[in-house]
Amino acid sequence: MQNNSNFYKKNYHVYSIANKNNNFYSYKYGPYEEPKEEIYEEETYAKPQAKIHMMKSYQEEEKDKQKKYKVIDFDYSLLKHYILDADLGKENIILLSTGSYNPIHKMHIEILNIAYRYLLSLKKYNIICGFISPSADCYVRSKNKQLPLIPFDLRCKMIETGIREYNRDNKGNNLKIFLHKWEGTHDYFIDFPDVISEIQAQILDHYNNIKLIYVCGLDLYLACNEYFNKNVIVIDRKPYKNYIYKNIPEKFIYFINDDKVKPYSSTFIRECYLKRDYVGICNITFPEVGNMLIKFYDDNFKRY
């Protein structure tokens, strides 16, 4: 269990350690040297009666500073053609969606295209492309206990295959979607706000006139409402009847309710495999992706 502060037992008293100007302070006794004895979890001992401001310990902050992201850039030169063709009088936009994609299914790609078509209808934006950013293996492993982990490289192949199959089956003006591997190549979990910040920074290193917009379902938006104060398109995937939709164009917050949205999920695809419902798998994801998934599970499930 992770806590926002560490509690130490010393001389039969419980101290709360907080970092302030790189010094250690207890709630009651002022600055002192960091104790060397064992660290105890917060719930092990009673909290002080007075209210204590909870914050990251000094050690945790220093560890965060030392953690450096891998520099694995997307080839942003691929976007030059789309930017040169853009209308100079409109704002340039790239759409981003994140998730496990364990495995990818039809709605993962459809919601990006729903957002794309909606923005086109506003006639104010150049939508350059979309990015799909799959999570790292360590995060995906924690969500799936019944079946073997679909490794990152295979999930990436499934995503690229799914994009090709979607464009083959849906002729017309579809969003150009790229796989963005930066997030998933790390050996630790990176939450979506940090993914957004990093990819936006990468974009600005190459082009100074493109805004990154996050695309997600209403369920995630409601769960993380405090974070989403700008630059988000929310796709209604469930009938949240009591939620009032309110677009805020000046903050680039848009809500879209589209009949094409289906209640598909990667969890249901995995359940279909356990039931040996291969038709169900290929109906929810793409046929070639479904075949890749079935082969992988058939080859690895007995050893799992």
TORDREN-981197 format. One record per residue: residue in three letters; x, y, z of N, C-alpha, C in turn; residue number from 1. Coordinates in steps of 0.05 Angstrom, whole numbers, plus 5000, padded with zeros to 4 digits. Example, Ala and Ser with C-alpha at 12.3 -4.5 7.8 and 13.67 -1.06 7.14 Angstrom:
// residues 2
   aa  n.east  n.north  n.up  ca.east  ca.north  ca.up  c.east  c.north  c.up    i
  ALA    5264     4886  5156     5246      4910   5156    5264     4934  5156    1
  SER    5257     4955  5142     5273      4979   5143    5258     5001  5157    2
// end
This chain:
// residues 304
   aa  n.east  n.north  n.up  ca.east  ca.north  ca.up  c.east  c.north  c.up    i
  MET    5017     4976  5000     5000      5000   5000    5017     5025  5000    1
  GLN    5011     5044  4983     5027      5068   4982    5013     5089  4999    2
  ASN    5028     5105  5014     5017      5126   5030    5030     5153  5023    3
  ASN    5016     5175  5028     5028      5201   5021    5048     5210  5041    4
  SER    5050     5198  5064     5071      5204   5084    5079     5179  5098    5
  ASN    5103     5179  5110     5112      5156   5125    5111     5162  5155    6
  PHE    5105     5142  5170     5103      5146   5199    5125     5129  5213    7
  TYR    5137     5141  5232     5159      5128   5246    5152     5125  5275    8
  LYS    5161     5102  5287     5157      5099   5315    5184     5105  5329    9
  LYS    5183     5124  5348     5207      5132   5361    5200     5142  5389   10
  ASN    5212     5131  5409     5207      5138   5437    5177     5137  5444   11
  TYR    5164     5118  5433     5136      5113   5438    5118     5135  5428   12
  HIS    5127     5151  5408     5111      5172   5396    5110     5167  5366   13
  VAL    5088     5176  5354     5085      5174   5325    5091     5201  5313   14
  TYR    5110     5202  5293     5117      5227   5280    5107     5226  5251   15
  SER    5099     5249  5241     5093      5252   5213    5116     5267  5199   16
  ILE    5128     5255  5179     5151      5267   5165    5141     5282  5141   17
  ALA    5148     5307  5138     5141      5322   5114    5165     5337  5104   18
  ASN    5166     5340  5078     5188      5354   5065    5181     5384  5062   19
  LYS    5197     5401  5073     5193      5430   5070    5221     5442  5067   20
  ASN    5225     5454  5043     5251      5466   5037    5274     5446  5041   21
  ASN    5269     5421  5034     5289      5399   5035    5298     5393  5064   22
  ASN    5283     5401  5084     5289      5395   5112    5266     5377  5122   23
  PHE    5273     5362  5144     5253      5345   5156    5240     5359  5180   24
  TYR    5214     5358  5181     5199      5370   5203    5179     5350  5214   25
  SER    5177     5348  5239     5155      5333   5251    5133     5353  5256   26
  TYR    5109     5343  5261     5086      5360   5266    5090     5377  5291   27
  LYS    5103     5365  5312     5103      5379   5338    5131     5388  5346   28
  TYR    5152     5374  5338     5178      5379   5351    5198     5393  5334   29
  GLY    5192     5402  5310     5211      5417   5294    5231     5400  5280   30
  PRO    5252     5412  5268     5271      5397   5252    5286     5376  5268   31
  TYR    5293     5354  5255     5309      5334   5268    5320     5316  5247   32
  GLU    5339     5299  5254     5352      5281   5235    5333     5258  5228   33
  GLU    5336     5248  5203     5319      5226   5195    5324     5201  5211   34
  PRO    5304     5189  5223     5308      5164   5239    5318     5142  5221   35
  LYS    5334     5125  5233     5346      5102   5218    5330     5077  5222   36
  GLU    5312     5077  5242     5298      5052   5247    5277     5046  5227   37
  GLU    5263     5023  5231     5244      5012   5211    5221     5032  5206   38
  ILE    5213     5032  5181     5190      5049   5173    5165     5032  5176   39
  TYR    5144     5044  5187     5119      5030   5191    5098     5042  5173   40
  GLU    5078     5025  5166     5056      5035   5150    5038     5054  5167   41
  GLU    5024     5072  5153     5008      5092   5166    4988     5080  5185   42
  GLU    4974     5058  5176     4952      5047   5192    4962     5031  5216   43
  THR    4988     5026  5218     4998      5010   5240    4995     5024  5267   44
  TYR    4998     5050  5267     4997      5066   5292    4976     5088  5290   45
  ALA    4967     5096  5313     4946      5117   5313    4958     5143  5303   46
  LYS    4941     5157  5288     4950      5183   5278    4949     5204  5300   47
  PRO    4966     5225  5298     4964      5246   5318    4936     5258  5318   48
  GLN    4928     5269  5340     4901      5280   5342    4897     5305  5325   49
  ALA    4918     5321  5324     4916      5345   5308    4917     5338  5278   50
  LYS    4905     5355  5262     4905      5351   5233    4933     5356  5222   51
  ILE    4944     5337  5206     4970      5339   5195    4968     5341  5165   52
  HIS    4982     5359  5153     4982      5361   5124    4997     5338  5112   53
  MET    4983     5322  5095     4995      5298   5084    5008     5305  5057   54
  MET    5032     5296  5054     5046      5301   5029    5068     5279  5025   55
  LYS    5079     5279  5001     5099      5259   4995    5124     5262  5013   56
  SER    5135     5240  5021     5159      5242   5037    5183     5251  5020   57
  TYR    5203     5261  5033     5227      5271   5019    5239     5249  5002   58
  GLN    5240     5224  5013     5252      5202   4998    5236     5197  4972   59
  GLU    5210     5198  4973     5194      5193   4949    5198     5214  4928   60
  GLU    5200     5240  4937     5204      5261   4918    5231     5259  4905   61
  GLU    5251     5252  4920     5278      5249   4908    5278     5225  4888   62
  LYS    5264     5204  4895     5262      5181   4877    5248     5189  4851   63
  ASP    5227     5206  4853     5213      5215   4829    5231     5232  4811   64
  LYS    5248     5249  4824     5266      5265   4808    5287     5249  4793   65
  GLN    5295     5226  4806     5316      5210   4794    5305     5192  4771   66
  LYS    5278     5187  4772     5266      5171   4751    5265     5186  4725   67
  LYS    5278     5176  4705     5278      5190   4679    5264     5173  4658   68
  TYR    5248     5187  4642     5235      5173   4621    5254     5165  4599   69
  LYS    5248     5143  4586     5263      5135   4563    5257     5154  4540   70
  VAL    5278     5160  4525     5274      5177   4501    5269     5159  4477   71
  ILE    5245     5153  4472     5237      5137   4449    5216     5153  4434   72
  ASP    5225     5167  4414     5208      5186   4400    5193     5172  4377   73
  PHE    5169     5182  4373     5155      5175   4348    5168     5191  4326   74
  ASP    5167     5180  4302     5179      5193   4278    5160     5215  4269   75
  TYR    5164     5239  4280     5145      5261   4275    5148     5272  4246   76
  SER    5169     5264  4232     5171      5273   4204    5148     5261  4187   77
  LEU    5136     5240  4197     5113      5228   4183    5089     5247  4181   78
  LEU    5089     5266  4199     5066      5284   4200    5069     5309  4182   79
  LYS    5092     5313  4171     5098      5337   4155    5079     5340  4132   80
  HIS    5073     5318  4118     5056      5319   4095    5028     5328  4103   81
  TYR    5017     5318  4125     4990      5326   4134    4989     5355  4143   82
  ILE    5011     5364  4155     5012      5392   4164    5013     5412  4141   83
  LEU    5028     5404  4120     5031      5422   4097    5004     5424  4082   84
  ASP    4988     5403  4083     4962      5404   4070    4940     5418  4087   85
  ALA    4947     5426  4111     4926      5436   4129    4919     5465  4122   86
  ASP    4895     5472  4129     4885      5500   4125    4899     5518  4145   87
  LEU    4912     5539  4135     4927      5557   4152    4909     5573  4171   88
  GLY    4884     5575  4165     4866      5591   4182    4854     5576  4204   89
  LYS    4861     5550  4207     4849      5533   4228    4870     5523  4248   90
  GLU    4861     5516  4271     4879      5505   4292    4886     5476  4286   91
  ASN    4911     5469  4289     4920      5442   4284    4917     5424  4309   92
  ILE    4906     5401  4306     4899      5383   4328    4910     5355  4322   93
  ILE    4920     5342  4343     4926      5313   4343    4909     5301  4366   94
  LEU    4896     5279  4360     4880      5265   4379    4896     5242  4392   95
  LEU    4892     5238  4418     4907      5217   4432    4887     5200  4448   96
  SER    4891     5173  4447     4876      5155   4464    4896     5136  4477   97
  THR    4892     5130  4502     4910      5112   4517    4894     5088  4528   98
  GLY    4908     5067  4536     4894      5044   4548    4911     5019  4547   99
  SER    4901     4997  4557     4915      4972   4556    4915     4960  4528  100
  TYR    4893     4962  4514     4890      4949   4488    4897     4919  4490  101
  ASN    4883     4906  4508     4890      4879   4516    4867     4859  4511  102
  PRO    4858     4856  4485     4869      4867   4461    4853     4891  4451  103
  ILE    4862     4903  4429     4847      4924   4416    4821     4913  4405  104
  HIS    4800     4930  4405     4775      4922   4393    4764     4945  4375  105
  LYS    4742     4941  4362     4732      4960   4342    4726     4987  4354  106
  MET    4716     4989  4378     4709      5015   4389    4733     5032  4397  107
  HIS    4756     5019  4402     4780      5034   4407    4787     5053  4384  108
  ILE    4783     5043  4360     4789      5059   4336    4765     5076  4328  109
  GLU    4741     5065  4333     4717      5080   4326    4714     5106  4341  110
  ILE    4721     5106  4367     4717      5131   4383    4736     5153  4373  111
  LEU    4760     5146  4364     4777      5166   4352    4765     5177  4327  112
  ASN    4753     5160  4311     4740      5170   4286    4714     5186  4292  113
  ILE    4700     5178  4313     4677      5194   4321    4686     5222  4329  114
  ALA    4707     5224  4345     4718      5251   4352    4727     5266  4328  115
  TYR    4740     5252  4310     4750      5264   4285    4727     5276  4268  116
  ARG    4706     5260  4264     4683      5270   4248    4669     5293  4262  117
  TYR    4667     5292  4288     4654      5314   4303    4670     5340  4299  118
  LEU    4697     5339  4302     4713      5363   4299    4712     5373  4270  119
  LEU    4711     5355  4251     4708      5364   4223    4682     5380  4219  120
  SER    4661     5371  4232     4635      5385   4229    4635     5413  4240  121
  LEU    4654     5418  4259     4656      5446   4270    4670     5465  4252  122
  LYS    4685     5454  4233     4698      5470   4212    4717     5491  4223  123
  LYS    4729     5484  4246     4748      5503   4259    4776     5491  4262  124
  TYR    4779     5465  4257     4804      5452   4264    4814     5435  4241  125
  ASN    4841     5434  4240     4855      5414   4223    4862     5391  4241  126
  ILE    4851     5367  4236     4857      5344   4252    4879     5329  4237  127
  ILE    4904     5332  4247     4927      5321   4233    4927     5291  4233  128
  CYS    4923     5279  4256     4923      5250   4259    4914     5242  4286  129
  GLY    4914     5216  4292     4908      5206   4319    4931     5188  4328  130
  PHE    4935     5187  4354     4955      5169   4366    4940     5149  4384  131
  ILE    4949     5124  4383     4940      5104   4402    4965     5096  4418  132
  SER    4963     5099  4445     4986      5095   4463    4979     5072  4482  133
  PRO    4990     5048  4477     4985      5025   4495    5002     5026  4521  134
  SER    4991     5015  4542     5004      5015   4568    5027     4995  4569  135
  ALA    5044     4998  4590     5066      4980   4594    5056     4953  4604  136
  ASP    5072     4933  4601     5065      4905   4609    5059     4903  4639  137
  CYS    5074     4919  4655     5071      4917   4684    5042     4924  4693  138
  TYR    5031     4944  4679     5003      4952   4685    4983     4932  4675  139
  VAL    4987     4923  4650     4968      4904   4638    4968     4878  4654  140
  ARG    4991     4869  4663     4993      4844   4679    4975     4846  4704  141
  SER    4975     4869  4717     4960      4872   4741    4930     4871  4737  142
  LYS    4921     4875  4713     4892      4875   4707    4881     4848  4697  143
  ASN    4899     4830  4691     4891      4805   4679    4904     4781  4693  144
  LYS    4888     4767  4708     4899      4745   4725    4892     4717  4713  145
  GLN    4871     4715  4697     4862      4689   4688    4877     4679  4663  146
  LEU    4888     4697  4648     4901      4689   4622    4929     4700  4621  147
  PRO    4946     4689  4604     4973      4699   4601    4974     4727  4591  148
  LEU    4994     4742  4599     4997      4770   4590    5003     4770  4560  149
  ILE    4988     4787  4546     4994      4792   4518    5017     4812  4518  150
  PRO    5041     4805  4510     5064      4823   4513    5060     4848  4495  151
  PHE    5075     4868  4503     5072      4895   4490    5076     4893  4460  152
  ASP    5097     4879  4451     5102      4877   4423    5079     4865  4407  153
  LEU    5066     4844  4419     5044      4832   4405    5019     4850  4406  154
  ARG    5015     4864  4428     4993      4883   4429    4997     4905  4408  155
  CYS    5022     4914  4404     5027      4934   4383    5021     4923  4356  156
  LYS    5028     4898  4350     5021      4886   4324    4991     4884  4320  157
  MET    4977     4878  4342     4948      4876   4340    4936     4904  4335  158
  ILE    4947     4925  4347     4937      4952   4342    4941     4960  4313  159
  GLU    4965     4955  4303     4971      4962   4275    4953     4946  4256  160
  THR    4949     4921  4262     4931      4904   4246    4902     4914  4248  161
  GLY    4893     4922  4271     4866      4932   4275    4862     4958  4259  162
  ILE    4882     4975  4259     4879      5000   4244    4876     4994  4214  163
  ARG    4892     4975  4204     4890      4968   4176    4863     4956  4169  164
  GLU    4853     4938  4187     4828      4925   4182    4805     4946  4183  165
  TYR    4806     4965  4202     4785      4985   4203    4784     5002  4178  166
  ASN    4807     5010  4168     4808      5026   4144    4799     5010  4119  167
  ARG    4804     4984  4119     4795      4967   4097    4765     4964  4097  168
  ASP    4753     4962  4121     4725      4957   4123    4708     4982  4123  169
  ASN    4720     5005  4128     4706      5031   4129    4718     5050  4109  170
  LYS    4709     5048  4084     4720      5065   4063    4711     5093  4068  171
  GLY    4727     5112  4060     4720      5140   4063    4740     5156  4077  172
  ASN    4731     5178  4089     4749      5197   4101    4754     5190  4130  173
  ASN    4772     5170  4135     4778      5162   4162    4802     5177  4173  174
  LEU    4803     5179  4199     4826      5191   4213    4851     5175  4208  175
  LYS    4873     5188  4202     4899      5175   4200    4909     5170  4229  176
  ILE    4912     5144  4236     4919      5136   4263    4946     5123  4263  177
  PHE    4963     5131  4282     4989      5120   4286    4991     5107  4313  178
  LEU    5007     5085  4314     5014      5073   4340    5037     5090  4352  179
  HIS    5033     5098  4377     5054      5113   4392    5064     5095  4415  180
  LYS    5089     5086  4413     5100      5066   4432    5113     5077  4457  181
  TRP    5116     5103  4459     5132      5114   4481    5123     5104  4509  182
  GLU    5098     5105  4515     5088      5098   4541    5094     5069  4548  183
  GLY    5088     5051  4529     5090      5022   4535    5117     5011  4537  184
  THR    5137     5025  4528     5165      5015   4528    5178     5016  4556  185
  HIS    5165     5029  4575     5176      5031   4602    5170     5006  4619  186
  ASP    5186     5002  4639     5181      4979   4656    5167     4987  4681  187
  TYR    5153     5009  4681     5137      5018   4703    5112     5033  4691  188
  PHE    5092     5035  4707     5067      5047   4698    5069     5078  4696  189
  ILE    5059     5089  4674     5058      5118   4671    5029     5125  4667  190
  ASP    5018     5142  4685     4990      5149   4684    4984     5167  4660  191
  PHE    4959     5168  4652     4953      5182   4627    4959     5212  4628  192
  PRO    4956     5227  4651     4964      5255   4651    4993     5259  4643  193
  ASP    5011     5241  4653     5039      5244   4646    5044     5236  4617  194
  VAL    5029     5217  4607     5031      5209   4579    5024     5233  4561  195
  ILE    5002     5246  4568     4993      5270   4553    5014     5291  4553  196
  SER    5025     5297  4577     5045      5318   4579    5070     5312  4563  197
  GLU    5079     5287  4564     5104      5280   4550    5100     5280  4520  198
  ILE    5078     5269  4510     5074      5269   4481    5069     5297  4470  199
  GLN    5055     5314  4486     5052      5342   4478    5079     5356  4476  200
  ALA    5097     5350  4495     5124      5361   4494    5140     5352  4470  201
  GLN    5137     5326  4463     5150      5315   4440    5140     5329  4414  202
  ILE    5114     5333  4412     5103      5347   4389    5114     5375  4387  203
  LEU    5115     5389  4409     5125      5417   4408    5155     5418  4402  204
  ASP    5169     5397  4406     5198      5396   4398    5201     5396  4368  205
  HIS    5179     5388  4354     5181      5386   4325    5163     5407  4311  206
  TYR    5140     5413  4323     5121      5432   4311    5110     5450  4333  207
  ASN    5110     5475  4328     5101      5494   4349    5072     5502  4347  208
  ASN    5057     5489  4329     5030      5498   4325    5010     5475  4325  209
  ILE    5015     5455  4341     4997      5432   4343    4989     5427  4372  210
  LYS    4963     5424  4377     4953      5419   4404    4945     5390  4406  211
  LEU    4952     5377  4428     4944      5349   4433    4918     5348  4449  212
  ILE    4899     5333  4439     4873      5331   4451    4868     5302  4460  213
  TYR    4861     5298  4485     4856      5271   4495    4828     5262  4490  214
  VAL    4824     5237  4481     4798      5226   4475    4793     5203  4494  215
  CYS    4771     5204  4508     4765      5182   4528    4735     5178  4530  216
  GLY    4727     5158  4545     4699      5152   4550    4689     5169  4574  217
  LEU    4663     5171  4576     4651      5186   4598    4658     5174  4625  218
  ASP    4661     5147  4626     4667      5134   4651    4694     5144  4662  219
  LEU    4714     5146  4646     4740      5156   4655    4738     5186  4662  220
  TYR    4724     5201  4646     4721      5230   4651    4709     5234  4679  221
  LEU    4688     5219  4685     4675      5223   4711    4692     5214  4734  222
  ALA    4708     5193  4729     4726      5183   4751    4749     5202  4756  223
  CYS    4758     5217  4736     4781      5235   4738    4774     5263  4731  224
  ASN    4750     5272  4740     4739      5297   4732    4757     5321  4739  225
  GLU    4771     5319  4762     4788      5341   4771    4811     5346  4752  226
  TYR    4820     5326  4738     4842      5329   4720    4833     5343  4694  227
  PHE    4810     5336  4684     4801      5344   4658    4790     5372  4658  228
  ASN    4807     5392  4658     4798      5420   4658    4803     5433  4630  229
  LYS    4813     5418  4611     4817      5429   4584    4826     5406  4566  230
  ASN    4824     5411  4540     4835      5394   4519    4827     5365  4521  231
  VAL    4800     5361  4521     4790      5333   4522    4765     5331  4506  232
  ILE    4761     5308  4493     4736      5301   4480    4726     5276  4493  233
  VAL    4702     5277  4503     4690      5255   4519    4669     5241  4502  234
  ILE    4672     5215  4498     4653      5199   4482    4635     5184  4502  235
  ASP    4609     5187  4498     4590      5174   4516    4588     5145  4509  236
  ARG    4598     5128  4526     4597      5099   4522    4575     5085  4538  237
  LYS    4564     5099  4558     4544      5087   4575    4521     5108  4579  238
  PRO    4497     5099  4586     4475      5118   4590    4476     5132  4617  239
  TYR    4493     5151  4620     4494      5166   4646    4472     5188  4645  240
  LYS    4448     5179  4652     4425      5196   4648    4425     5221  4666  241
  ASN    4439     5220  4689     4438      5242   4707    4461     5262  4702  242
  TYR    4478     5256  4682     4500      5274   4677    4492     5295  4656  243
  ILE    4498     5320  4662     4491      5342   4644    4515     5348  4626  244
  TYR    4512     5345  4601     4533      5351   4582    4535     5381  4577  245
  LYS    4558     5392  4578     4562      5420   4573    4589     5425  4559  246
  ASN    4588     5430  4534     4612      5436   4519    4624     5463  4528  247
  ILE    4650     5463  4530     4664      5488   4537    4685     5493  4515  248
  PRO    4677     5504  4492     4696      5507   4469    4721     5522  4476  249
  GLU    4719     5543  4493     4743      5559   4499    4764     5543  4513  250
  LYS    4756     5521  4527     4775      5503   4540    4779     5477  4524  251
  PHE    4767     5476  4501     4768      5452   4484    4758     5427  4499  252
  ILE    4735     5430  4511     4721      5407   4524    4695     5402  4508  253
  TYR    4694     5378  4496     4670      5371   4481    4659     5344  4489  254
  PHE    4633     5342  4490     4620      5316   4496    4605     5307  4472  255
  ILE    4609     5281  4465     4596      5270   4441    4581     5245  4448  256
  ASN    4556     5245  4440     4539      5221   4443    4533     5211  4415  257
  ASP    4543     5187  4408     4541      5177   4381    4529     5149  4382  258
  ASP    4510     5144  4363     4497      5118   4362    4516     5095  4354  259
  LYS    4538     5102  4343     4557      5081   4334    4573     5069  4358  260
  VAL    4572     5082  4381     4586      5072   4404    4573     5047  4414  261
  LYS    4588     5026  4416     4578      5000   4426    4592     4993  4452  262
  PRO    4579     4978  4470     4590      4971   4496    4611     4949  4494  263
  TYR    4631     4952  4477     4651      4932   4474    4673     4935  4495  264
  SER    4686     4914  4502     4708      4916   4521    4728     4893  4516  265
  SER    4753     4898  4523     4774      4878   4521    4769     4855  4541  266
  THR    4758     4863  4564     4751      4842   4584    4732     4822  4573  267
  PHE    4711     4831  4558     4692      4813   4547    4705     4795  4526  268
  ILE    4724     4805  4511     4738      4789   4491    4753     4766  4505  269
  ARG    4766     4772  4527     4781      4751   4542    4761     4731  4554  270
  GLU    4738     4740  4563     4718      4722   4573    4708     4703  4551  271
  CYS    4706     4714  4527     4697      4698   4504    4717     4676  4498  272
  TYR    4743     4682  4502     4763      4661   4497    4760     4639  4518  273
  LEU    4756     4646  4543     4753      4626   4564    4728     4608  4559  274
  LYS    4708     4619  4545     4684      4604   4538    4687     4590  4511  275
  ARG    4710     4595  4498     4715      4585   4471    4695     4596  4451  276
  ASP    4687     4620  4456     4668      4634   4438    4685     4650  4418  277
  TYR    4695     4637  4398     4713      4649   4379    4698     4668  4360  278
  VAL    4673     4662  4354     4657      4680   4338    4653     4707  4352  279
  GLY    4647     4705  4378     4644      4730   4394    4669     4747  4394  280
  ILE    4693     4734  4395     4718      4749   4395    4721     4764  4369  281
  CYS    4716     4751  4346     4720      4764   4320    4698     4784  4313  282
  ASN    4675     4783  4327     4655      4803   4323    4662     4829  4338  283
  ILE    4675     4827  4361     4681      4851   4377    4707     4863  4369  284
  THR    4727     4847  4364     4752      4857   4353    4752     4852  4323  285
  PHE    4775     4855  4310     4777      4850   4281    4784     4821  4276  286
  PRO    4775     4809  4254     4780      4780   4250    4809     4772  4251  287
  GLU    4827     4788  4238     4855      4780   4239    4867     4784  4267  288
  VAL    4858     4805  4281     4867      4808   4309    4857     4785  4326  289
  GLY    4832     4777  4322     4820      4755   4336    4836     4729  4332  290
  ASN    4844     4724  4307     4860      4700   4302    4887     4701  4315  291
  MET    4900     4725  4316     4925      4728   4330    4922     4723  4360  292
  LEU    4900     4733  4371     4895      4729   4399    4890     4700  4406  293
  ILE    4873     4686  4391     4867      4658   4396    4892     4641  4394  294
  LYS    4908     4646  4373     4933      4631   4370    4952     4635  4394  295
  PHE    4954     4660  4403     4972      4666   4426    4962     4652  4451  296
  TYR    4937     4654  4457     4926      4641   4481    4928     4610  4479  297
  ASP    4922     4599  4455     4924      4570   4452    4953     4560  4456  298
  ASP    4972     4576  4447     5000      4568   4450    5011     4571  4478  299
  ASN    4999     4590  4494     5010      4597   4520    4993     4590  4544  300
  PHE    4967     4585  4540     4948      4582   4562    4955     4557  4579  301
  LYS    4963     4535  4566     4968      4511   4581    4993     4514  4599  302
  ARG    5012     4531  4590     5037      4534   4605    5033     4556  4627  303
  TYR    5011     4570  4626     5007      4593   4644    5000     4583  4672  304
// end
